[in-house]
């Protein structure tokens, strides 16, 4: 599988570990930056580029997921979710990582690099990549509603306030 990753200065050390780990597991890793430490760098472009690459790959029929991370993972998740077609989930446990895929068909995971040990964060990412979407009707329906709102600004019959 192709894995797109992005971070900021807070996750730079972790990104080197993650690239080696995912490559050893047989994944093709695409690093969207940064490539060097800058305490004043800005994560939005890195994370948006990674999320857009995931969406582009998936639309082209390529199996791809994304991993974004920073100090808390919050801003990185927000940035990734600005890309149409991205469903980025903040994971802070094995369960939240698995459920992001199983129930939400998330295509990007966000991790707080300063919130977890390298081992914990790596285990969340491995679980996220390994977990398939359940295709349960209720989850398919809910994801379709999110996509409908993203495309139209409404969810027919659901009384979305404008």
N, C-alpha and C positions, 0 to 999 in steps of 0.2 A: 504494500500500500504506500501511496505517496503521503508524506506528513509534512505540512507547512508549519513552520514555527516562527514566532516573533516574540520579542521581549523589549525591555529597556535596560538601562544600566543595572537595575536591581536584580535582574535575572541573567545577566551575561555569563557569570560563572556556571550557573545551572544549564544554560543553553549548550555549552561545550560538552558537559556530561550527557545531556539528553541526545545530542546529535550522535555521539559515540554509541550510546545505549540503543537507540532506535535503529541505527545502521547495522549494529551487530545482530539485531533481531530480524534483519532482512528487509527493513523499510527503506524507501528512498526518501531522504530528508532534504527539504528545501528551506534554507535559512533566510528569512526576510529581514534579519538584522536586529540590532546593530552588530557590527563586526569588531568594534573596538569600544573601550570604556570612555564614556562621556557623562559625567555626573549631571549634566544639564540637558541630556537628550530628551526627546519627546516621543512617547510610545505610539500616539495615534497612527501615524503613517505606517510604521512597521506592522502593527496589528491589522490595519485596514488592508494592506497589501497581502498579508497572509490569508485573511478571510476571503478576499476577492479571488485569490489563487485557488482556494478550496472550492468556491462556488464555480469558477471557470472549469476546473478539472471535473467536478461532478457533472456539470452540464455537458461536458465532452465525453462522458461515460468512463472517466478515469476514477478508480477508487481512491479517494483522498479524504483526509481529515486535517484539522488544524489544532495547534497548541499555542496559546498565547499566555504570557505570564509576566508579572512585574512584582512590585512590592506586595500589594494586596490581591492583585488579579481583577479588582473591580473596574478600574479605568480601561484595562485591556479588553475586558469583556464588553464594556460599553462601546469601545471603538470598533471591535469586530462586528458587533450587532448593527452598526450603521450600514453595513454592506447588505444590500437586498439579497435574500436567499440564505443568509447566515443565521444559524441558531446556535449562539455561543452560550455556554453554561459555565457558571462559576462552580468549581468542585472543591470541597474541603474535606471529603471523606471518600472511602471506597464506594459507599452507597450512593452518594450524590454523583460520583463519576459514572457509575453503572446506570443509574436511573436517567441521567442526561441522555444516554444513548437509547436505553430500553423504552422509555416513555416519551421522550421529546425528539428523538432522532437528531440530537444535537450534532452538528458537524464541526464544531470548534469547542475545545475545553479551555477554560481559563483557570490558572492556578496562582495563588499568592506565594511567590518564591520566598518571601520573608516570613511566611506563616507556617511553613512546613519544613521538615528535614528533606534533604535530597532523596532519601529512600522513600519517604511518604509521597512526595510529589511524583516521583517516578512510578510508584505503584498505582496512583490515581490515573496517570496517563496510560499505563499499560492496561488497566481495567477498562478505561474509556474506549481504547482502540479495539479491545477484544470483544466488547459487548455489542451484540446486534440489536437493531430496532425490533420491537415485539410485533409490529404490524397489527396490534389489537385495534379493533374498530374505533374505540373511544379515543385512542391516541392519534390515529390517522385523522379522525374528524377534527380534533383540536388543532393539529398541525395545519390542516387545510384552512381552518378559520384564521389562524395567524397569517398564513400566506395570502388569504383573501384581504385581510385588513392591510397588509403590507402593500398589496397591489392597488387597492381601491379606496382605502381609508374607511372601510365599512365592513361589517359582517352581517349579511342579509338575515333578517329575522332575529337578530340578537340585541337590538336596541343599543347600539354603540352611540354614545353621546359625541356630538361634534362640537 
